[in-house]
Amino acid sequence: MLETISIKTFTDKDKQVLLKELGYNSDDEFVLDNDGNQVIDPYLEEPVKVSNMIILPGSTIILDNNPLSISSYLEEYADVKF
């Protein structure tokens, strides 16, 4: 059974630990990929901040928690079940 947890209450340090487990990193402000490049939200075309990141259930896709990003993702991947 899949368990969903909210990272809203995580500290930025807790989020950084989670990022490392998923193969990402951070510079204390932005989410970084394996090569040290800032992860860019594909819908906002802006770097994702650790404080604003969201990881959707069943994925390792990291987005900004902006409603536009979330709704755009859900629209693009309408077949994804949470």
Secondary structure as UniProt FT lines:
FT   TURN            8..9
FT   HELIX           12..21
FT   TURN            22..23
FT   STRAND          25..26
FT   STRAND          30..32
FT   TURN            34..35
FT   STRAND          40..41
FT   TURN            42..45
FT   STRAND          46..47
FT   HELIX           50..52
FT   STRAND          53..55
FT   TURN            57..58
FT   STRAND          62..64
FT   HELIX           67..76
FT   TURN            77..79
//
